[in-house]
């Protein structure tokens, strides 16, 4: 078993090849006890921005949990294609399956994994749960992959990914052409505020991912799941309704937090770590 060097704050790098040969950036934090925790970031973010800079990895390490972070293709240090055909829900899910398949090379046998996903990452976490359970219409789950134990899903309510983002408005805002407020323009401003993103790759990502209009049924997310949202998030009510439909779900409301400011919430981190430890 390979012993990684954990000198970096976000852990040791693990080389993973995703769908179509795309490089997927993965890092594994200090090896702790219990099931490893795979953290999946939101659109326009990265593992470092979503989980390292906001204190999540440090809190998981203090709790003795092994954190595994991934940059979704088009983001962070993973492959950044500028072609929409390289982005779809099945493609990204196959990347994540490749990540899970690679973990035993570092961690040894991995019978169970827990998940934390935020926003887009919440949808991806839910899809992995559905696939592992063999839910109707879910992606195939190869033999030998770990069982998913528990999950924390933040800022997500079952809706299709990026369906409300007008691609023309998104690209216009990225290019500096201002216009009336809209979901696409808000998304673009969020990307620009993060800095360092490949804007062409993210435009292609929106175009490719938004082609899938499917919702994620709450009934397909069958493991114990904590759904979290800020009370100032535009989708707060929808997250509560979705959580109520989960077979084993509960909901946490974060006072004074919106979709962006929920991520660094200490209350969010603490509740998530405690929930996964049950």
C-alpha positions, 0 to 999 in steps of 0.5 A, spaced: 500 500 500 502 506 498 503 511 503 502 518 501 506 524 503 501 529 506 506 535 506 500 539 502 494 542 506 490 539 501 493 532 502 497 528 497 496 527 490 493 521 487 493 520 479 486 518 476 484 517 469 477 519 468 472 518 462 476 518 455 483 519 458 481 525 462 486 527 468 482 528 474 485 531 480 484 528 487 488 529 493 487 524 500 488 528 506 491 524 513 489 517 513 484 517 519 479 512 522 473 509 519 470 510 512 473 515 508 469 521 506 469 523 498 468 531 498 465 534 491 465 541 490 460 546 486 460 549 479 465 554 478 469 552 484 474 547 486 476 542 491 481 547 494 476 553 494 470 549 497 473 545 502 480 547 504 480 554 504 473 554 508 476 549 514 472 543 512 479 538 511 482 541 517 475 539 521 475 532 518 482 531 520 481 533 527 475 528 527 480 523 525 476 522 518 480 521 511 478 526 506 478 525 499 477 531 495 476 531 487 476 537 482 470 535 477 473 536 470 473 543 467 475 545 474 481 546 478 487 542 476 483 537 472 482 536 465 479 543 462 476 541 455 473 547 451 468 542 448 461 541 450 461 534 448 466 532 454 461 534 459 455 530 461 452 527 467 454 520 465 461 522 464 462 526 470 459 520 474 464 515 470 470 520 473 467 519 480 467 512 479 474 512 477 476 516 483 473 510 488 476 505 484 483 508 485 482 509 492 485 502 495 491 503 491 493 508 497 488 506 503 487 499 502 481 495 502 475 501 502 468 497 503 465 503 505 465 511 503 461 517 506 459 523 501 459 530 502 457 534 496 455 542 495 450 545 490 452 541 483 456 536 488 450 535 492 447 532 485 453 528 484 453 525 491 446 523 490 447 520 483 452 516 486 448 513 492 442 512 486 447 508 482 450 504 488 443 502 490 441 500 483 436 505 483 432 505 476 435 509 471 441 510 475 448 509 472 452 502 472 455 501 479 461 496 477 463 490 482 468 491 487 466 499 489 465 501 496 458 501 499 456 508 501 454 509 508 452 516 509 451 523 506 451 530 507 448 534 501 448 542 501 445 547 497 441 542 492 434 540 492 433 535 486 433 539 480 436 538 474 443 541 473 444 548 470 437 548 467 436 555 469 442 558 466 442 562 459 448 560 456 448 567 452 447 571 458 452 567 462 458 568 456 456 575 456 457 576 463 463 573 463 466 577 457 464 583 461 457 585 457 453 587 463 445 586 463 439 585 467 440 580 473 438 573 471 441 566 474 446 565 468 449 572 470 449 571 477 453 564 476 458 568 471 459 573 477 460 568 482 465 564 477 469 571 476 469 572 483 473 566 484 478 567 480 483 563 476 478 559 473 478 557 465 472 561 463 472 557 456 472 550 460 466 552 464 462 555 458 463 548 455 461 545 462 454 549 462 453 547 455 454 540 456 451 539 463 445 543 461 443 538 456 440 533 461 433 536 464 432 530 469 431 531 476 434 526 482 428 523 485 428 524 493 426 516 493 433 514 490 437 517 495 436 511 500 442 512 505 442 516 511 442 523 508 443 530 512 440 536 507 443 543 509 441 550 506 442 557 508 435 560 510 437 566 505 438 561 499 433 562 494 432 554 494 431 553 501 424 551 501 425 546 496 431 543 499 426 542 505 421 539 501 426 535 497 429 532 504 422 531 507 421 526 501 428 522 502 427 515 505 432 517 511 433 524 511 433 530 515 434 538 514 439 543 517 437 550 516 443 555 517 441 562 519 443 568 516 447 564 510 445 564 503 448 559 497 455 562 497 456 563 505 453 557 507 459 553 505 464 556 510 459 556 516 462 552 522 455 550 524 455 546 517 461 543 518 460 541 525 453 538 523 456 534 518 462 531 521 457 529 527 452 526 522 457 522 519 460 519 525 453 516 527 
